[in-house]
Amino acid sequence: MKQLLLTLSTLLYSLFISEALHAQSQSDILSYIDTYKQIALDQEHQYGIPASITLAQGILESGAGKSGLTRNSNNHFGIKALGGWTGQVYHAWDDEPQKSRFRVYASAAESFRDHSLFLKNNGRYRSLFSKSVYDYRGWAIGLQKAGYATATNYASALIGFIDTYRLYAVNGGVKLRAGKTVVVTRQATPTQQAVFDASCQANEEEQSEEEETVAAVVKRYVVDINDVRCTILYPGMTLSSISMKYDIPKQKLLEFNETASENDIHEGDIVFLDKKKTKFTGARDYHVVKAGDTLYGLSQEYGIRLNNLAKMNHLDMFSQLREGEKLRLK
């Protein structure tokens, strides 16, 4: 994570531990876009940052506005209270051994403006401002190269959200082909949208590789398994992102998910936000092993602690499973 952080990542909250939990669902994302697209456009006009990029970053950083940090501090981009900040401070877990200090804003508009100033006044992002506001692919790749976030798939996550939710259309842009230069053949006017050379445009009906990934994960979001709260690691997110958004120490998340390293948790994986149960409380008593099943994977799928699942089936935690065998869940 960076120093003066716009934390992320990694995809998909304190999203809510103090109140009823929510998930970063498609309806949350659509509502977020509708609520903040005009603010993002205002920032584009004033500072030259594509509205599509601002919205995609806001979706990732704030869990579509549902994170505890965002709800309690109007902080949509995870900016920390460093750099001479004299305003109010909100404390939340991040990737540090103690709670981090984050900036508190009077409104969402203030947070969006501070995000713009962070990019505009930071030398590492200077080259981005020579790019077109329609070139969201170039901006996304440039942000990742400049070290904006630690998630290795950050650029593709931004592009995926922009393509999936047509954020490129917010400022009158078009869906872009990967690797093509953005060519505007007629500039926008107060009454007409910009026109683009066909060589850089992608067919809106054709899913980009990044769009396919994001769409698949967002459709898969979960709220709980076996009465234990959990979420999905969204594209562009890291365990540290979830730590900040749920206000849970990263070490606790590792414990809850029975792993020693966040490198073991990948895009689209389930992330438990509390301890798993000792047995399955649902209607199913057994699981029939399929090709590729592992004991750890099933402990995550059913929300059962790995050691308990192994014991009730007279296995050790590293046992290889046989396709077709029945595993007890309770």
C-alpha contacts under 8 A as a table, 3 or more apart, distances in Angstrom:
res1	aa1	res2	aa2	distance
1	M	5	L	6.74
1	M	7	T	6.15
1	M	8	L	7.67
1	M	95	D	7.64
1	M	149	A	5.83
1	M	150	T	5.14
2	K	5	L	4.98
2	K	6	L	7.21
2	K	7	T	7.16
2	K	147	G	7.31
2	K	148	Y	6.79
2	K	149	A	6.52
2	K	150	T	7.37
4	L	79	I	6.48
4	L	80	K	5.77
4	L	81	A	7.92
4	L	82	L	6.34
4	L	83	G	7.52
5	L	78	G	6.19
5	L	79	I	5.00
5	L	80	K	5.59
6	L	61	E	7.42
6	L	77	F	5.19
6	L	78	G	4.47
6	L	79	I	4.77
6	L	80	K	7.38
6	L	148	Y	7.30
6	L	149	A	7.33
7	T	61	E	6.55
7	T	77	F	6.93
7	T	78	G	5.09
7	T	79	I	7.15
7	T	149	A	6.54
7	T	240	S	7.99
7	T	241	S	6.36
8	L	11	L	7.44
8	L	60	L	6.67
8	L	61	E	5.13
8	L	78	G	7.30
8	L	149	A	6.38
8	L	150	T	7.68
8	L	151	A	7.62
8	L	236	G	7.30
8	L	237	M	5.58
8	L	238	T	6.74
8	L	240	S	7.29
8	L	241	S	4.68
9	S	12	L	7.96
9	S	60	L	7.16
9	S	61	E	7.22
9	S	149	A	6.66
9	S	150	T	6.74
9	S	151	A	5.32
9	S	154	Y	7.14
9	S	235	P	7.79
9	S	236	G	4.87
9	S	237	M	2.74
9	S	238	T	4.24
9	S	239	L	7.37
9	S	240	S	6.99
9	S	241	S	4.92
9	S	242	I	7.89
10	T	149	A	7.66
10	T	150	T	6.98
10	T	151	A	4.52
10	T	152	T	7.79
10	T	153	N	7.53
10	T	154	Y	6.66
10	T	233	L	7.54
10	T	234	Y	6.96
10	T	235	P	6.33
10	T	236	G	3.85
10	T	237	M	1.60
10	T	238	T	3.34
10	T	239	L	6.95
10	T	240	S	7.58
10	T	241	S	6.04
11	L	60	L	5.86
11	L	157	A	7.75
11	L	232	I	7.84
11	L	233	L	5.30
11	L	234	Y	3.02
11	L	235	P	4.35
11	L	236	G	4.52
11	L	237	M	3.26
11	L	238	T	6.59
11	L	241	S	7.54
11	L	267	E	7.68
12	L	24	Q	6.59
12	L	60	L	6.89
12	L	63	G	6.59
12	L	231	T	7.24
12	L	232	I	5.68
12	L	233	L	4.73
12	L	234	Y	3.44
12	L	235	P	6.72
12	L	236	G	7.79
12	L	237	M	5.96
12	L	242	I	7.37
13	Y	16	F	6.36
13	Y	23	A	7.80
13	Y	24	Q	7.79
13	Y	62	S	6.48
13	Y	63	G	4.91
13	Y	66	K	6.01
13	Y	67	S	3.79
13	Y	68	G	6.42
13	Y	69	L	7.99
13	Y	241	S	7.77
13	Y	242	I	5.94
13	Y	244	M	7.28
13	Y	245	K	3.63
13	Y	246	Y	4.98
14	S	17	I	5.74
14	S	66	K	7.87
14	S	67	S	4.71
14	S	68	G	4.07
14	S	69	L	6.38
14	S	242	I	7.21
14	S	243	S	7.27
14	S	244	M	6.17
14	S	245	K	3.46
14	S	246	Y	2.30
14	S	247	D	4.65
14	S	248	I	7.37
15	L	21	L	6.71
15	L	22	H	6.63
15	L	23	A	7.27
15	L	63	G	6.61
15	L	66	K	5.17
15	L	67	S	3.61
15	L	68	G	5.21
15	L	245	K	5.20
15	L	246	Y	4.89
16	F	19	E	5.59
16	F	20	A	6.48
16	F	21	L	4.79
16	F	22	H	6.48
16	F	66	K	6.85
16	F	67	S	5.98
16	F	68	G	5.42
16	F	245	K	7.75
16	F	246	Y	5.99
17	I	20	A	6.92
17	I	21	L	5.99
17	I	68	G	7.42
17	I	246	Y	5.96
17	I	247	D	7.52
18	S	21	L	7.96
18	S	68	G	7.88
21	L	223	V	7.30
21	L	229	R	7.80
22	H	66	K	7.35
22	H	223	V	6.62
23	A	28	D	7.97
23	A	66	K	7.95
23	A	221	Y	6.71
23	A	222	V	6.81
23	A	223	V	6.04
23	A	231	T	6.82
24	Q	28	D	5.96
24	Q	29	I	6.86
24	Q	63	G	5.75
24	Q	64	A	6.22
24	Q	66	K	7.46
24	Q	218	V	7.47
24	Q	221	Y	7.14
25	S	28	D	5.19
25	S	29	I	6.41
25	S	218	V	6.35
25	S	219	K	7.44
25	S	221	Y	6.56
26	Q	29	I	5.10
26	Q	30	L	6.16
26	Q	218	V	6.68
26	Q	219	K	7.38
27	S	30	L	5.13
27	S	31	S	6.07
28	D	31	S	5.18
28	D	32	Y	6.13
28	D	64	A	5.99
28	D	65	G	7.88
29	I	32	Y	5.01
29	I	33	I	6.25
29	I	59	I	6.75
29	I	64	A	5.27
30	L	33	I	5.18
30	L	34	D	6.25
30	L	165	Y	7.75
31	S	34	D	5.16
31	S	35	T	6.11
32	Y	35	T	5.15
32	Y	36	Y	6.11
32	Y	59	I	7.34
32	Y	64	A	5.69
32	Y	65	G	6.52
33	I	36	Y	5.44
33	I	37	K	5.42
33	I	55	L	6.79
34	D	37	K	5.81
35	T	38	Q	7.64
36	Y	39	I	5.29
36	Y	40	A	6.27
36	Y	55	L	7.47
37	K	40	A	5.02
37	K	41	L	6.18
37	K	51	A	7.21
37	K	55	L	6.96
37	K	170	V	7.10
38	Q	41	L	4.97
38	Q	42	D	6.15
39	I	42	D	5.02
39	I	43	Q	6.35
39	I	109	A	6.46
39	I	112	F	7.38
40	A	43	Q	5.12
40	A	44	E	6.30
40	A	50	P	7.89
40	A	51	A	4.73
40	A	52	S	7.71
40	A	54	T	6.09
40	A	55	L	6.52
40	A	112	F	7.31
41	L	44	E	4.92
41	L	45	H	6.25
41	L	50	P	7.68
41	L	51	A	5.12
41	L	170	V	7.68
41	L	171	N	6.89
42	D	45	H	5.22
42	D	46	Q	6.22
43	Q	46	Q	5.11
43	Q	47	Y	5.66
43	Q	48	G	7.10
43	Q	49	I	6.68
43	Q	51	A	7.15
43	Q	112	F	7.41
43	Q	113	R	6.72
43	Q	116	S	6.81
44	E	47	Y	5.41
44	E	48	G	4.57
44	E	49	I	4.68
44	E	50	P	5.37
44	E	51	A	5.57
44	E	133	V	7.60
45	H	48	G	5.86
45	H	49	I	7.89
47	Y	116	S	6.71
47	Y	117	L	7.99
47	Y	120	K	7.16
48	G	129	F	6.69
48	G	133	V	6.55
49	I	53	I	7.26
49	I	54	T	7.14
49	I	116	S	7.15
49	I	129	F	7.33
49	I	133	V	6.34
50	P	53	I	5.30
50	P	54	T	6.45
50	P	133	V	4.60
50	P	134	Y	6.68
50	P	135	D	7.92
50	P	136	Y	6.87
50	P	171	N	7.80
51	A	54	T	5.08
51	A	55	L	6.11
51	A	133	V	7.83
51	A	167	L	7.86
51	A	170	V	6.93
51	A	171	N	6.63
52	S	55	L	5.29
52	S	56	A	6.14
52	S	136	Y	6.88
52	S	162	I	6.36
52	S	167	L	4.94
52	S	168	Y	5.48
52	S	170	V	6.71
52	S	171	N	7.55
53	I	56	A	5.14
53	I	57	Q	6.07
53	I	136	Y	6.31
53	I	139	W	7.39
53	I	140	A	7.14
53	I	158	L	7.06
53	I	162	I	7.57
54	T	57	Q	5.22
54	T	58	G	6.10
55	L	58	G	4.97
55	L	59	I	6.15
55	L	167	L	7.61
56	A	59	I	5.14
56	A	60	L	6.39
56	A	158	L	5.58
56	A	161	F	6.09
56	A	162	I	6.29
56	A	167	L	7.83
57	Q	60	L	5.20
57	Q	61	E	5.88
57	Q	77	F	7.22
57	Q	158	L	6.80
58	G	61	E	5.14
58	G	62	S	5.66
58	G	63	G	7.69
58	G	64	A	6.73
58	G	65	G	7.64
58	G	76	H	5.72
58	G	77	F	5.99
59	I	62	S	5.64
59	I	63	G	5.48
59	I	64	A	4.19
59	I	65	G	6.89
60	L	63	G	5.43
60	L	64	A	6.65
60	L	236	G	7.21
60	L	237	M	7.20
61	E	64	A	7.68
61	E	76	H	6.26
61	E	77	F	5.16
61	E	78	G	6.36
61	E	241	S	7.60
62	S	65	G	4.86
62	S	66	K	6.31
62	S	67	S	5.32
62	S	69	L	7.54
62	S	70	T	5.94
62	S	75	N	7.74
62	S	76	H	5.08
62	S	77	F	6.44
62	S	78	G	7.56
62	S	245	K	7.20
63	G	66	K	5.30
63	G	67	S	5.44
63	G	245	K	7.39
64	A	67	S	7.60
65	G	70	T	6.04
65	G	71	R	7.03
65	G	76	H	6.96
66	K	70	T	6.71
66	K	71	R	6.52
67	S	70	T	5.23
67	S	71	R	6.16
67	S	245	K	4.91
67	S	246	Y	6.66
68	G	71	R	5.11
68	G	72	N	5.88
68	G	245	K	5.82
68	G	246	Y	6.32
68	G	247	D	7.18
69	L	72	N	5.33
69	L	73	S	5.76
69	L	74	N	7.26
69	L	75	N	6.29
69	L	76	H	7.83
69	L	78	G	7.75
69	L	90	Y	7.56
69	L	92	A	7.14
69	L	244	M	7.45
69	L	245	K	6.18
69	L	247	D	7.99
70	T	73	S	5.35
70	T	74	N	4.64
70	T	75	N	4.68
70	T	76	H	5.37
71	R	74	N	5.86
71	R	75	N	7.79
72	N	75	N	7.96
72	N	90	Y	7.74
73	S	90	Y	6.60
73	S	103	R	7.17
73	S	104	V	4.48
73	S	105	Y	5.87
73	S	106	A	7.75
74	N	104	V	6.31
74	N	105	Y	5.36
74	N	106	A	6.87
74	N	107	S	5.79
74	N	108	A	5.24
74	N	111	S	6.57
75	N	78	G	6.04
75	N	79	I	7.03
75	N	102	F	7.80
75	N	103	R	6.68
75	N	104	V	6.18
75	N	105	Y	6.37
75	N	108	A	7.06
75	N	111	S	5.63
76	H	108	A	7.17
76	H	111	S	6.23
76	H	112	F	7.24
77	F	111	S	7.38
77	F	112	F	7.88
77	F	115	H	6.79
78	G	102	F	6.90
79	I	102	F	6.02
79	I	103	R	6.20
79	I	115	H	7.68
80	K	100	S	7.47
80	K	101	R	5.77
80	K	102	F	4.02
80	K	103	R	5.50
81	A	84	G	7.71
81	A	85	W	5.48
81	A	89	V	6.57
81	A	101	R	5.42
81	A	102	F	4.70
81	A	103	R	4.69
82	L	85	W	5.60
82	L	101	R	7.99
85	W	103	R	7.60
87	G	103	R	7.08
87	G	104	V	6.93
88	Q	103	R	6.40
88	Q	104	V	5.27
88	Q	105	Y	7.70
89	V	101	R	5.93
89	V	102	F	5.50
89	V	103	R	5.07
89	V	104	V	5.39
90	Y	101	R	5.70
90	Y	102	F	5.09
90	Y	103	R	6.34
90	Y	104	V	6.21
91	H	99	K	5.74
91	H	100	S	5.47
91	H	101	R	4.78
91	H	102	F	6.14
92	A	99	K	5.03
92	A	100	S	5.46
92	A	101	R	6.76
92	A	102	F	7.37
92	A	244	M	5.97
92	A	247	D	5.32
93	W	96	E	7.21
93	W	98	Q	6.83
93	W	99	K	4.44
93	W	100	S	5.83
93	W	243	S	5.84
93	W	244	M	4.86
93	W	247	D	4.96
93	W	248	I	5.90
93	W	249	P	5.51
93	W	250	K	7.66
94	D	99	K	6.60
94	D	100	S	6.22
94	D	240	S	5.58
94	D	241	S	6.99
94	D	243	S	5.48
94	D	244	M	4.49
94	D	247	D	7.55
94	D	249	P	6.99
94	D	250	K	7.19
95	D	240	S	5.14
95	D	243	S	7.24
95	D	244	M	7.75
95	D	249	P	7.71
95	D	250	K	6.41
96	E	99	K	6.83
96	E	100	S	7.02
97	P	249	P	7.92
105	Y	108	A	7.05
105	Y	110	E	6.03
105	Y	111	S	6.05
106	A	110	E	6.73
107	S	110	E	5.38
107	S	111	S	6.77
108	A	111	S	5.07
108	A	112	F	6.30
109	A	112	F	5.13
109	A	113	R	6.20
110	E	113	R	5.11
110	E	114	D	6.14
111	S	114	D	5.12
111	S	115	H	6.21
112	F	115	H	5.11
112	F	116	S	6.35
113	R	116	S	5.04
113	R	117	L	6.24
114	D	117	L	5.01
114	D	118	F	6.04
115	H	118	F	5.04
115	H	119	L	6.49
116	S	119	L	5.33
116	S	120	K	6.02
117	L	120	K	4.89
117	L	121	N	5.72
118	F	121	N	5.58
118	F	122	N	6.06
119	L	122	N	5.40
119	L	125	Y	6.06
119	L	126	R	7.93
120	K	123	G	7.87
120	K	125	Y	7.14
120	K	126	R	7.00
122	N	125	Y	5.89
122	N	126	R	6.89
123	G	126	R	5.12
124	R	127	S	7.62
124	R	146	A	6.00
125	Y	128	L	5.60
125	Y	129	F	7.56
125	Y	142	G	7.82
125	Y	143	L	7.13
125	Y	146	A	6.52
126	R	129	F	5.86
126	R	130	S	7.87
127	S	130	S	5.77
127	S	131	K	7.65
128	L	131	K	5.54
128	L	138	G	7.99
128	L	139	W	6.19
128	L	142	G	6.51
128	L	143	L	7.87
129	F	132	S	7.66
131	K	135	D	6.55
131	K	138	G	7.25
131	K	139	W	7.27
132	S	135	D	5.17
132	S	182	V	7.67
133	V	136	Y	6.95
134	Y	168	Y	7.14
134	Y	171	N	7.68
134	Y	173	G	5.43
134	Y	174	V	7.52
134	Y	182	V	7.43
135	D	138	G	5.41
135	D	139	W	6.38
135	D	176	L	7.84
135	D	182	V	6.18
136	Y	139	W	5.01
136	Y	140	A	6.01
136	Y	159	I	7.18
136	Y	168	Y	7.42
137	R	140	A	5.18
137	R	141	I	6.20
137	R	155	A	7.88
137	R	159	I	6.24
137	R	176	L	7.49
137	R	178	A	7.49
138	G	141	I	5.30
138	G	142	G	5.93
139	W	142	G	4.98
139	W	143	L	6.05
140	A	143	L	5.24
140	A	144	Q	6.48
140	A	154	Y	7.79
140	A	155	A	4.70
140	A	156	S	7.49
140	A	158	L	6.27
140	A	159	I	6.74
141	I	144	Q	5.29
141	I	145	K	6.21
141	I	155	A	5.06
141	I	156	S	7.79
142	G	145	K	5.06
142	G	146	A	6.07
143	L	146	A	5.15
143	L	147	G	6.48
143	L	148	Y	5.41
143	L	149	A	7.91
143	L	155	A	7.23
144	Q	147	G	5.21
144	Q	148	Y	5.53
144	Q	149	A	6.38
144	Q	152	T	7.89
144	Q	154	Y	6.30
144	Q	155	A	5.75
145	K	148	Y	7.57
147	G	150	T	6.93
149	A	154	Y	6.82
150	T	154	Y	7.64
150	T	238	T	7.78
151	A	154	Y	5.19
151	A	236	G	5.54
151	A	237	M	6.01
151	A	238	T	6.07
152	T	155	A	7.92
152	T	236	G	7.39
153	N	156	S	5.43
153	N	157	A	6.06
153	N	235	P	6.68
153	N	236	G	5.31
154	Y	157	A	5.07
154	Y	158	L	6.33
154	Y	235	P	7.15
154	Y	236	G	4.19
154	Y	237	M	7.38
155	A	158	L	5.26
155	A	159	I	6.29
155	A	236	G	7.42
156	S	159	I	5.03
156	S	160	G	5.87
156	S	210	E	5.58
156	S	235	P	7.90
156	S	236	G	7.49
157	A	160	G	4.93
157	A	161	F	6.22
157	A	210	E	6.68
157	A	214	V	6.87
157	A	235	P	5.11
157	A	236	G	4.90
158	L	161	F	5.31
158	L	162	I	6.18
158	L	236	G	7.28
159	I	162	I	5.04
159	I	163	D	6.05
159	I	210	E	6.24
159	I	211	E	7.29
160	G	163	D	5.22
160	G	164	T	5.90
160	G	208	S	7.62
160	G	209	E	7.78
160	G	210	E	4.28
160	G	211	E	4.11
160	G	212	E	7.41
160	G	213	T	7.07
160	G	214	V	5.50
160	G	215	A	7.86
161	F	164	T	5.07
161	F	165	Y	5.97
161	F	166	R	8.00
161	F	167	L	7.70
161	F	211	E	6.69
161	F	214	V	6.43
162	I	165	Y	5.54
162	I	166	R	5.55
162	I	167	L	4.69
162	I	168	Y	6.18
163	D	166	R	5.08
163	D	167	L	6.67
163	D	168	Y	7.19
163	D	175	K	6.73
163	D	207	Q	7.94
163	D	208	S	7.32
163	D	210	E	7.76
163	D	211	E	5.67
164	T	167	L	7.91
164	T	211	E	5.29
164	T	214	V	7.29
164	T	215	A	6.57
166	R	169	A	5.74
166	R	170	V	7.64
166	R	175	K	7.57
167	L	170	V	5.41
168	Y	171	N	6.54
168	Y	172	G	6.94
168	Y	173	G	5.05
168	Y	174	V	5.70
168	Y	175	K	6.30
169	A	172	G	4.71
169	A	173	G	4.90
169	A	174	V	6.03
169	A	175	K	7.93
170	V	173	G	7.11
172	G	193	Q	5.88
172	G	194	A	6.74
173	G	194	A	7.29
174	V	196	F	7.79
174	V	201	Q	6.45
174	V	202	A	7.79
175	K	201	Q	5.79
175	K	202	A	5.36
175	K	203	N	7.21
175	K	204	E	6.41
176	L	180	K	7.55
176	L	182	V	7.68
176	L	200	C	5.70
176	L	201	Q	4.79
176	L	202	A	5.13
177	R	180	K	5.76
177	R	199	S	7.99
177	R	200	C	5.43
177	R	201	Q	5.56
177	R	202	A	4.90
180	K	199	S	7.34
180	K	200	C	5.31
181	T	200	C	6.19
182	V	196	F	7.58
182	V	197	D	7.80
182	V	200	C	5.63
183	V	196	F	5.73
183	V	197	D	5.48
183	V	200	C	6.75
184	V	187	Q	6.41
184	V	194	A	6.79
184	V	195	V	5.81
184	V	196	F	4.40
184	V	197	D	6.15
185	T	194	A	7.60
185	T	195	V	5.50
185	T	196	F	5.28
185	T	197	D	5.96
186	R	194	A	5.42
186	R	195	V	4.91
186	R	196	F	7.00
187	Q	193	Q	7.35
187	Q	194	A	4.71
187	Q	195	V	6.68
188	A	191	T	7.85
188	A	192	Q	5.64
188	A	193	Q	4.59
188	A	194	A	4.02
188	A	195	V	7.49
189	T	192	Q	5.00
189	T	193	Q	6.40
189	T	194	A	7.43
190	P	193	Q	7.96
196	F	200	C	7.37
196	F	201	Q	7.29
197	D	200	C	6.09
197	D	201	Q	7.07
198	A	201	Q	5.23
202	A	206	E	7.45
203	N	206	E	5.39
204	E	207	Q	7.30
207	Q	211	E	5.82
207	Q	212	E	6.10
208	S	211	E	4.97
208	S	212	E	6.26
209	E	212	E	5.29
209	E	213	T	6.60
210	E	213	T	5.33
210	E	214	V	6.42
211	E	214	V	5.26
211	E	215	A	5.92
212	E	215	A	5.27
212	E	216	A	6.11
213	T	216	A	5.37
213	T	217	V	6.42
213	T	235	P	7.69
214	V	217	V	5.29
214	V	218	V	6.06
214	V	234	Y	7.64
214	V	235	P	6.44
215	A	218	V	5.34
215	A	219	K	6.16
216	A	219	K	5.46
216	A	220	R	6.53
217	V	220	R	5.07
217	V	221	Y	6.74
217	V	232	I	7.65
217	V	234	Y	6.55
217	V	235	P	7.69
217	V	268	G	5.60
218	V	221	Y	5.60
218	V	234	Y	7.38
220	R	232	I	7.73
221	Y	231	T	6.42
221	Y	232	I	5.80
222	V	225	I	7.63
222	V	230	C	6.62
222	V	231	T	5.47
222	V	232	I	6.79
223	V	229	R	5.89
223	V	230	C	5.63
223	V	231	T	6.04
224	D	227	D	5.64
224	D	228	V	5.13
224	D	229	R	4.24
224	D	230	C	5.15
224	D	231	T	7.47
225	I	228	V	5.30
225	I	229	R	6.60
225	I	230	C	6.93
225	I	301	E	7.57
225	I	302	Y	6.40
225	I	303	G	5.66
226	N	276	K	7.87
226	N	277	K	7.25
226	N	280	F	6.17
226	N	281	T	5.99
226	N	282	G	6.66
226	N	302	Y	6.29
226	N	303	G	5.38
226	N	304	I	7.77
227	D	281	T	7.89
228	V	272	F	7.13
228	V	273	L	7.44
228	V	274	D	6.37
228	V	275	K	7.24
228	V	276	K	6.29
228	V	277	K	7.56
228	V	303	G	6.92
229	R	272	F	6.11
229	R	273	L	5.51
229	R	274	D	6.39
230	C	270	I	6.74
230	C	271	V	5.41
230	C	272	F	4.14
230	C	273	L	5.13
230	C	274	D	7.58
231	T	270	I	5.80
231	T	271	V	5.27
231	T	272	F	6.52
231	T	273	L	7.58
232	I	267	E	7.84
232	I	268	G	5.62
232	I	269	D	5.55
232	I	270	I	4.68
232	I	271	V	5.71
233	L	237	M	6.33
233	L	238	T	7.01
233	L	239	L	7.55
233	L	242	I	7.98
233	L	265	I	7.85
233	L	266	H	6.86
233	L	267	E	5.25
233	L	268	G	5.12
233	L	269	D	5.55
233	L	270	I	6.55
233	L	271	V	6.63
234	Y	237	M	5.54
234	Y	267	E	5.84
234	Y	268	G	5.88
235	P	267	E	5.63
235	P	268	G	7.26
237	M	240	S	7.94
237	M	241	S	5.87
237	M	242	I	7.62
237	M	267	E	7.90
238	T	241	S	5.15
238	T	242	I	6.76
238	T	262	E	7.93
239	L	242	I	5.12
239	L	243	S	6.12
239	L	250	K	6.79
239	L	253	L	7.82
239	L	262	E	6.29
239	L	265	I	7.90
240	S	243	S	4.81
240	S	244	M	6.23
240	S	250	K	6.23
241	S	244	M	5.25
241	S	245	K	6.13
242	I	245	K	5.02
242	I	246	Y	5.82
242	I	247	D	7.79
242	I	248	I	7.82
243	S	246	Y	5.52
243	S	247	D	5.44
243	S	248	I	4.88
243	S	249	P	5.66
243	S	250	K	5.30
243	S	253	L	7.38
244	M	247	D	4.93
244	M	248	I	6.81
244	M	249	P	7.94
245	K	248	I	7.96
248	I	252	K	6.74
248	I	253	L	7.00
248	I	273	L	7.80
249	P	252	K	5.29
249	P	253	L	6.62
250	K	253	L	5.03
250	K	254	L	6.34
251	Q	254	L	5.09
251	Q	255	E	6.31
252	K	255	E	4.94
252	K	256	F	6.07
253	L	256	F	5.03
253	L	257	N	6.14
253	L	271	V	7.68
253	L	272	F	6.98
253	L	273	L	6.30
253	L	274	D	7.55
254	L	257	N	5.17
254	L	258	E	5.90
254	L	259	T	5.35
254	L	260	A	6.14
254	L	261	S	6.92
254	L	262	E	6.95
255	E	258	E	4.89
255	E	259	T	6.41
255	E	260	A	7.58
255	E	275	K	7.86
256	F	272	F	6.00
256	F	273	L	6.65
256	F	274	D	5.62
256	F	275	K	4.83
256	F	276	K	6.70
257	N	271	V	6.56
257	N	272	F	5.91
257	N	275	K	7.78
257	N	276	K	7.97
257	N	300	Q	7.56
258	E	305	R	7.91
258	E	306	L	7.58
259	T	262	E	7.43
259	T	264	D	6.96
260	A	264	D	7.95
261	S	264	D	5.75
261	S	265	I	7.84
262	E	265	I	5.41
263	N	266	H	7.04
265	I	269	D	6.25
265	I	271	V	7.90
266	H	269	D	5.48
270	I	300	Q	6.88
270	I	301	E	7.77
272	F	275	K	7.21
272	F	276	K	7.40
275	K	305	R	7.89
276	K	303	G	5.08
276	K	304	I	5.23
276	K	305	R	5.37
277	K	280	F	6.96
277	K	303	G	6.14
277	K	304	I	4.89
277	K	305	R	5.95
278	T	304	I	5.48
278	T	305	R	5.65
278	T	308	N	5.66
278	T	309	L	7.54
279	K	303	G	7.99
279	K	304	I	5.44
279	K	305	R	7.60
279	K	308	N	7.13
279	K	309	L	7.21
279	K	329	L	6.00
279	K	330	K	4.83
280	F	284	R	7.81
280	F	285	D	7.74
280	F	302	Y	6.52
280	F	303	G	7.05
280	F	304	I	6.25
280	F	329	L	5.43
280	F	330	K	5.46
281	T	330	K	7.56
282	G	285	D	7.93
284	R	287	H	7.66
284	R	329	L	7.44
285	D	328	R	6.09
285	D	329	L	5.34
285	D	330	K	6.06
286	Y	326	K	6.08
286	Y	327	L	5.34
286	Y	328	R	4.62
286	Y	329	L	5.34
286	Y	330	K	7.82
287	H	326	K	5.57
287	H	327	L	5.12
287	H	328	R	6.62
287	H	329	L	6.96
288	V	323	E	7.68
288	V	324	G	5.59
288	V	325	E	5.68
288	V	326	K	4.57
288	V	327	L	6.38
289	V	293	D	6.23
289	V	321	L	7.09
289	V	322	R	6.68
289	V	323	E	4.97
289	V	324	G	5.02
289	V	325	E	5.50
289	V	326	K	6.29
289	V	327	L	7.24
290	K	293	D	5.62
290	K	323	E	5.11
290	K	324	G	6.32
291	A	323	E	5.60
293	D	297	G	6.55
293	D	298	L	6.93
293	D	321	L	7.03
294	T	297	G	5.07
294	T	298	L	6.20
294	T	320	Q	7.07
294	T	321	L	6.44
295	L	298	L	5.20
295	L	299	S	6.17
295	L	306	L	7.10
295	L	309	L	7.70
295	L	310	A	7.38
295	L	317	M	6.88
295	L	318	F	7.50
295	L	319	S	7.35
295	L	320	Q	7.84
295	L	321	L	7.27
296	Y	299	S	5.00
296	Y	300	Q	6.41
296	Y	306	L	6.05
296	Y	317	M	7.68
297	G	300	Q	5.20
297	G	301	E	6.12
298	L	301	E	4.73
298	L	302	Y	5.98
298	L	304	I	7.98
299	S	302	Y	5.48
299	S	303	G	5.58
299	S	304	I	4.78
299	S	305	R	5.89
299	S	306	L	5.35
299	S	309	L	6.75
300	Q	303	G	5.06
300	Q	304	I	6.69
300	Q	305	R	7.96
304	I	308	N	7.01
304	I	309	L	6.34
304	I	329	L	7.97
305	R	308	N	5.42
305	R	309	L	6.25
306	L	309	L	5.18
306	L	310	A	6.17
306	L	317	M	6.78
307	N	310	A	5.16
307	N	311	K	6.14
307	N	316	D	7.88
307	N	317	M	6.40
308	N	311	K	5.08
308	N	312	M	6.15
309	L	312	M	5.51
309	L	313	N	6.53
309	L	328	R	7.65
309	L	329	L	6.80
310	A	313	N	5.36
310	A	314	H	6.11
310	A	315	L	4.83
310	A	316	D	5.58
310	A	317	M	5.67
311	K	314	H	4.93
311	K	315	L	5.93
311	K	316	D	7.11
312	M	315	L	7.76
312	M	328	R	6.66
312	M	329	L	7.78
312	M	330	K	7.47
313	N	327	L	6.31
313	N	328	R	6.12
315	L	319	S	6.20
316	D	319	S	5.49
321	L	325	E	7.64
322	R	325	E	5.79
